[in-house]
Amino acid sequence: MHVSGFNRRSDSRTRSNMDLLSPAFRSLELGDVKPPKDNFLQVERNEVLEKNSDDEDARERRFKSSREKSRDELPTIDLDEVAWHDTPDDCWLVIYDYVYDCTEFLKNHPGGQDILLEYAGHDATLAFIGTGHSAVARKTLERYIIGELPPEERIFRIPDGVKVLGF
């Protein structure tokens, strides 16, 4: 019977006559092994964090003016205008009567870009709330705010409007 190209008798003879591990362990003195100064994985992780922080800084600068404005000072954008922004290259969403430009976030959305594109150019409030987004997700959303709906088109932020927990 052949096992991996060797017959059993010659395979057992090879193992008994030649111990491949012993020479390796005998030649290795544990005192000679020195850990590297920098942990390779930590260095790689730090490089990724630096890159992400650079991206974050660019995003912060881009949206700084919109975040510095109070929500009362946001430009008014009507649903007709939002409807024109419904492509992967230009994706606007309405959530809780605020308008968000999520074009840059498409590739980073944890649920995939298809979910956002399904609601591109439309109100996505109920879908956003229905999927159970966390407080962190709501905070992340603030980076992309570009305006708000006019009072006559609002559903949520009006007297006797639809009340949604979490906002």
Backbone bond lengths (Angstrom), bond angles and torsions (degrees), N, CA, C in turn:
res aa  C-N    CA-C-N  psi(-1)  N-CA   C-N-CA  omega(-1)  CA-C   N-CA-C  phi
1 M - - - 1.451 - - 1.532 109.20 -
2 H 1.297 115.21 136.10 1.465 120.30 -177.80 1.527 109.56 -103.94
3 V 1.315 115.98 136.81 1.455 122.04 174.69 1.520 107.13 -124.76
4 S 1.322 116.75 116.91 1.464 123.27 -179.81 1.522 112.03 51.70
5 G 1.345 117.41 40.63 1.451 120.11 175.44 1.523 114.23 85.25
6 F 1.334 119.52 -3.90 1.459 122.96 178.15 1.514 108.43 -116.24
7 N 1.334 116.53 148.86 1.455 116.16 172.40 1.519 108.31 -84.28
8 R 1.308 115.55 160.42 1.459 121.13 -172.17 1.525 111.31 -61.39
9 R 1.348 118.18 -40.79 1.447 121.14 -176.57 1.537 111.58 -64.12
10 S 1.327 117.31 -47.15 1.464 119.11 -179.32 1.522 111.13 -70.46
11 D 1.356 117.43 -30.57 1.461 121.29 178.97 1.523 110.05 -66.03
12 S 1.324 118.09 -42.95 1.464 120.56 -179.80 1.525 110.06 -69.01
13 R 1.349 117.66 -35.79 1.454 121.48 177.90 1.533 110.02 -64.15
14 T 1.350 116.82 -39.42 1.457 120.93 -179.92 1.524 110.57 -64.42
15 R 1.305 116.80 -43.19 1.459 119.84 179.90 1.526 111.64 -64.79
16 S 1.326 117.22 -41.13 1.456 119.47 -177.91 1.520 111.98 -72.49
17 N 1.303 117.98 -33.62 1.460 120.85 -176.93 1.525 112.81 -84.17
18 M 1.330 117.41 -20.99 1.456 118.51 -173.87 1.522 109.90 -137.87
19 D 1.272 117.00 114.83 1.453 121.47 177.75 1.527 107.70 -100.36
20 L 1.308 115.92 109.56 1.466 119.64 -173.71 1.526 113.36 -76.47
21 L 1.308 118.07 -25.38 1.460 119.96 -176.49 1.518 113.14 -82.42
22 S 1.297 117.29 -35.30 1.467 120.23 -176.51 1.521 113.45 -56.53
23 P 1.341 118.92 -49.10 1.477 117.37 -179.60 1.527 112.06 -60.14
24 A 1.310 116.87 -35.58 1.463 119.23 -178.84 1.519 110.73 -67.37
25 F 1.319 117.22 -43.45 1.460 119.67 -179.53 1.521 112.00 -71.88
26 R 1.335 117.97 -35.17 1.457 120.90 178.99 1.525 111.09 -66.76
27 S 1.334 116.82 -33.51 1.458 118.72 -176.96 1.519 112.83 -82.90
28 L 1.306 116.28 -10.87 1.456 119.62 -176.86 1.521 110.08 -102.08
29 E 1.284 116.57 114.02 1.455 121.35 174.32 1.515 107.41 -96.42
30 L 1.310 116.22 122.33 1.459 119.62 -175.79 1.519 112.48 -62.61
31 G 1.301 117.64 -26.94 1.458 120.46 177.54 1.510 112.39 -67.05
32 D 1.335 116.99 -23.13 1.458 120.93 -179.80 1.523 112.73 -76.78
33 V 1.322 116.66 -17.28 1.458 120.67 -176.16 1.519 108.85 -85.15
34 K 1.292 115.78 121.64 1.463 121.07 178.41 1.521 108.52 -115.67
35 P 1.315 117.11 132.36 1.469 118.31 178.35 1.527 109.78 -67.17
36 P 1.321 116.71 146.94 1.466 118.48 178.06 1.524 110.35 -64.58
37 K 1.326 115.17 151.55 1.460 119.25 -179.49 1.519 111.52 -62.77
38 D 1.321 116.55 -43.72 1.460 121.21 179.74 1.520 108.81 -105.65
39 N 1.293 115.41 133.92 1.455 120.01 174.68 1.526 107.33 -74.24
40 F 1.322 116.61 119.09 1.468 121.27 -175.65 1.522 111.59 -54.15
41 L 1.327 116.25 -45.82 1.461 118.92 -177.68 1.521 111.20 -66.13
42 Q 1.323 117.05 -37.10 1.459 120.11 179.57 1.524 110.12 -66.76
43 V 1.335 117.17 -41.25 1.473 120.69 178.55 1.521 109.48 -61.68
44 E 1.348 116.67 -45.58 1.462 120.24 179.57 1.523 110.21 -62.60
45 R 1.324 117.57 -42.07 1.474 121.97 178.79 1.527 110.23 -61.74
46 N 1.339 116.29 -43.61 1.463 119.64 179.74 1.522 111.29 -62.96
47 E 1.357 117.32 -38.39 1.459 120.27 178.18 1.527 110.42 -63.44
48 V 1.321 116.99 -40.32 1.467 120.95 178.61 1.523 109.53 -65.42
49 L 1.342 116.19 -43.12 1.464 119.16 179.34 1.519 111.29 -63.19
50 E 1.347 117.28 -40.21 1.459 120.36 178.25 1.517 111.09 -63.10
51 K 1.339 116.78 -43.44 1.463 120.99 178.76 1.524 110.27 -61.41
52 N 1.345 116.07 -45.09 1.460 119.62 179.66 1.517 111.19 -64.69
53 S 1.345 117.29 -36.92 1.460 118.70 179.01 1.521 110.70 -69.08
54 D 1.357 117.05 -33.35 1.465 119.36 175.16 1.517 110.35 -63.59
55 D 1.340 116.77 -44.20 1.462 120.97 176.92 1.516 110.12 -61.68
56 E 1.330 115.39 -40.53 1.457 120.97 179.77 1.526 110.37 -63.40
57 D 1.343 116.93 -42.70 1.463 120.53 179.38 1.529 110.75 -61.41
58 A 1.320 116.89 -42.71 1.465 120.29 179.01 1.522 110.04 -62.89
59 R 1.318 116.27 -43.11 1.462 120.67 179.54 1.531 110.11 -64.97
60 E 1.347 115.79 -40.56 1.458 119.86 178.57 1.527 110.90 -60.05
61 R 1.334 117.21 -45.33 1.465 120.12 179.84 1.523 110.92 -62.90
62 R 1.340 115.64 -40.33 1.464 119.47 -176.37 1.522 112.21 -65.72
63 F 1.314 115.63 -40.05 1.454 119.07 -175.65 1.523 113.33 -102.91
64 K 1.318 117.03 9.41 1.458 120.87 -177.83 1.527 111.58 -59.38
65 S 1.307 116.86 -45.15 1.463 119.63 -176.95 1.524 111.35 -64.25
66 S 1.326 117.48 -38.09 1.464 118.16 -179.22 1.520 111.70 -71.97
67 R 1.346 117.55 -32.70 1.456 119.78 179.34 1.520 111.42 -76.67
68 E 1.337 116.75 -32.27 1.452 119.43 -179.23 1.521 111.26 -67.63
69 K 1.311 116.10 -29.64 1.456 119.54 177.61 1.518 108.79 -68.90
70 S 1.299 116.08 142.08 1.457 117.08 172.53 1.523 106.92 -73.77
71 R 1.288 115.91 162.45 1.467 118.97 -178.10 1.525 111.43 -63.61
72 D 1.307 117.31 -20.21 1.466 120.19 177.83 1.531 111.39 -72.16
73 E 1.330 117.73 -22.36 1.459 122.00 -176.40 1.526 113.37 -97.50
74 L 1.319 118.27 4.06 1.461 120.84 -178.82 1.523 110.65 -67.52
75 P 1.325 116.93 147.11 1.463 119.18 176.14 1.526 110.59 -67.10
76 T 1.308 115.32 151.16 1.458 121.19 177.94 1.518 109.02 -90.19
77 I 1.321 115.51 127.01 1.463 121.97 179.86 1.523 107.28 -126.69
78 D 1.325 117.09 122.50 1.466 118.81 -177.65 1.529 111.78 -85.40
79 L 1.314 116.05 165.46 1.461 121.98 -177.16 1.529 112.66 -62.50
80 D 1.337 117.35 -30.00 1.461 119.82 176.53 1.528 111.06 -62.19
81 E 1.325 116.30 -41.34 1.467 120.22 177.97 1.531 110.72 -68.14
82 V 1.326 117.27 -42.45 1.466 121.70 179.64 1.529 110.11 -59.27
83 A 1.321 116.96 -39.48 1.468 121.86 -177.03 1.525 112.76 -60.59
84 W 1.320 118.00 -24.69 1.465 121.22 179.82 1.533 112.18 -76.27
85 H 1.300 117.37 -11.63 1.473 122.39 -175.21 1.525 109.29 -109.38
86 D 1.327 115.57 74.01 1.467 120.56 -171.78 1.524 113.11 -132.26
87 T 1.318 117.07 33.61 1.461 121.40 -178.63 1.531 109.74 -124.16
88 P 1.325 117.35 165.73 1.476 119.71 177.11 1.529 113.48 -62.37
89 D 1.330 117.14 -24.29 1.461 120.53 178.72 1.524 112.92 -89.10
90 D 1.313 116.71 -6.89 1.465 121.56 -175.98 1.534 108.17 -159.12
91 C 1.320 116.38 88.52 1.467 121.44 -171.46 1.525 111.44 -118.10
92 W 1.337 115.59 108.28 1.454 121.07 175.44 1.518 108.59 -111.19
93 L 1.335 115.12 144.32 1.464 122.10 177.33 1.520 109.24 -131.15
94 V 1.315 115.59 153.24 1.453 121.05 172.35 1.524 106.93 -110.40
95 I 1.318 115.75 126.11 1.463 121.60 176.01 1.515 107.48 -135.13
96 Y 1.309 114.18 121.36 1.464 122.30 179.95 1.527 110.96 54.44
97 D 1.299 115.94 44.33 1.469 125.62 177.13 1.526 114.65 68.59
98 Y 1.321 117.85 8.61 1.458 122.19 173.49 1.523 108.63 -105.48
99 V 1.339 116.23 149.48 1.462 121.81 -179.14 1.523 108.40 -104.16
100 Y 1.338 114.86 132.20 1.458 121.74 -178.30 1.526 109.95 -124.75
101 D 1.331 115.86 135.93 1.464 121.13 173.07 1.529 106.72 -94.95
102 C 1.311 116.91 101.16 1.468 122.96 -175.54 1.521 113.01 -99.15
103 T 1.323 117.57 16.63 1.458 121.17 -177.08 1.527 111.64 -56.37
104 E 1.323 118.16 -47.68 1.461 121.69 -179.21 1.521 112.43 -68.49
105 F 1.318 116.96 -26.15 1.467 121.15 -175.71 1.527 112.63 -83.92
106 L 1.312 117.51 -13.11 1.470 120.87 -177.18 1.523 112.68 -51.44
107 K 1.318 116.47 -49.88 1.472 120.11 -175.65 1.524 112.35 -71.27
108 N 1.311 118.61 -19.33 1.458 121.89 -177.69 1.526 114.03 -102.01
109 H 1.313 117.74 -4.94 1.463 120.52 -176.52 1.530 109.65 -63.79
110 P 1.326 118.01 124.50 1.467 120.80 -176.68 1.533 113.79 -59.17
111 G 1.313 118.04 -29.42 1.461 120.72 179.87 1.519 113.52 -87.73
112 G 1.317 116.61 0.77 1.455 120.70 -178.87 1.514 111.30 95.69
113 Q 1.315 115.73 157.07 1.462 119.92 -176.34 1.524 112.37 -73.72
114 D 1.326 117.76 -23.60 1.471 120.29 -178.41 1.522 112.29 -59.97
115 I 1.324 116.11 -35.56 1.466 120.32 179.94 1.522 109.90 -63.01
116 L 1.328 116.79 -46.04 1.465 120.08 179.65 1.525 111.20 -67.72
117 L 1.327 116.46 -40.71 1.466 119.40 -178.08 1.526 111.85 -66.78
118 E 1.313 117.15 -25.90 1.460 120.39 177.22 1.530 110.80 -61.43
119 Y 1.318 116.64 -32.26 1.463 121.37 -178.56 1.526 112.96 -107.04
120 A 1.302 118.58 5.39 1.462 121.79 -179.31 1.525 109.78 -57.63
121 G 1.325 115.04 130.89 1.460 120.34 -179.73 1.518 113.41 81.69
122 H 1.329 117.55 7.62 1.471 121.54 -176.03 1.526 111.02 -135.50
123 D 1.320 114.44 176.21 1.461 121.31 173.73 1.522 108.60 -80.23
124 A 1.325 116.42 124.84 1.465 122.07 -178.08 1.525 112.01 -116.21
125 T 1.318 117.34 17.76 1.459 121.31 -174.38 1.521 112.34 -58.25
126 L 1.298 117.60 -52.69 1.464 119.91 -175.54 1.527 111.28 -66.15
127 A 1.321 117.68 -36.25 1.463 120.44 176.48 1.530 110.62 -66.81
128 F 1.318 116.86 -40.08 1.465 121.53 179.79 1.525 110.54 -63.57
129 I 1.305 116.15 -45.91 1.469 120.36 -178.82 1.526 110.52 -73.78
130 G 1.320 116.35 -38.92 1.465 120.76 -177.07 1.510 114.20 -64.40
131 T 1.321 118.43 -24.17 1.460 120.37 179.26 1.520 112.57 -87.19
132 G 1.314 116.70 -0.67 1.460 120.42 174.96 1.515 114.47 72.43
133 H 1.313 117.85 44.66 1.461 120.86 177.82 1.527 110.10 -63.75
134 S 1.311 114.98 144.05 1.459 122.09 -177.97 1.527 111.23 -80.44
135 A 1.326 114.78 174.50 1.464 120.45 175.32 1.526 109.97 -63.68
136 V 1.318 117.15 -33.42 1.470 121.23 177.99 1.527 109.81 -64.78
137 A 1.324 116.95 -40.98 1.470 120.36 178.38 1.527 110.39 -64.38
138 R 1.317 116.84 -40.46 1.468 119.63 178.20 1.528 110.60 -65.74
139 K 1.325 116.65 -37.13 1.465 120.68 178.12 1.537 110.09 -67.45
140 T 1.324 116.62 -39.97 1.463 121.44 177.16 1.518 110.68 -61.89
141 L 1.297 116.37 -38.08 1.462 121.75 -179.93 1.528 111.66 -58.98
142 E 1.315 116.82 -32.09 1.468 121.05 -178.36 1.525 112.68 -60.46
143 R 1.332 117.27 -25.53 1.468 120.63 179.39 1.520 111.93 -63.31
144 Y 1.321 116.53 -24.90 1.457 121.34 -170.27 1.531 113.86 -106.35
145 I 1.315 117.45 6.62 1.467 120.11 -178.49 1.525 110.59 -68.08
146 I 1.323 115.67 133.57 1.469 119.47 179.88 1.527 112.13 -127.97
147 G 1.309 118.00 -11.01 1.457 119.80 -179.22 1.515 111.82 177.85
148 E 1.319 114.61 -171.01 1.458 120.82 178.06 1.523 109.64 -142.24
149 L 1.308 114.66 157.74 1.467 119.22 178.92 1.520 110.15 -71.38
150 P 1.333 116.97 152.06 1.464 119.36 174.09 1.534 109.19 -65.61
151 P 1.320 117.99 152.68 1.473 120.85 -176.28 1.535 114.19 -53.11
152 E 1.321 117.86 -35.23 1.475 119.74 -177.37 1.535 112.86 -72.63
153 E 1.337 117.80 -14.78 1.468 120.96 179.13 1.531 113.00 -104.99
154 R 1.299 116.91 -1.39 1.460 120.46 -178.69 1.521 111.15 -76.06
155 I 1.322 113.95 147.43 1.466 120.87 178.12 1.522 110.49 -113.75
156 F 1.313 117.07 -35.25 1.451 122.29 -169.77 1.523 113.97 -100.65
157 R 1.312 117.61 -40.91 1.462 120.44 -174.64 1.526 111.21 -100.88
158 I 1.294 115.73 59.84 1.475 122.31 176.49 1.525 107.70 -140.06
159 P 1.319 117.25 156.89 1.466 118.25 176.36 1.530 109.42 -59.46
160 D 1.293 117.03 135.83 1.464 124.47 -178.97 1.538 112.13 61.57
161 G 1.323 116.54 22.78 1.465 120.64 177.14 1.526 110.80 -82.01
162 V 1.286 116.15 -177.73 1.466 121.91 178.61 1.521 108.30 -69.70
163 K 1.312 116.29 127.86 1.456 121.26 -179.94 1.528 109.13 -97.47
164 V 1.309 116.12 131.51 1.452 122.08 -178.43 1.528 108.59 -124.76
165 L 1.319 115.65 125.96 1.454 119.49 177.30 1.520 109.67 -70.90
166 G 1.312 116.15 144.67 1.464 119.87 177.28 1.505 114.14 99.64
167 F 1.325 117.70 -10.66 1.462 120.52 177.01 1.489 110.54 -120.44
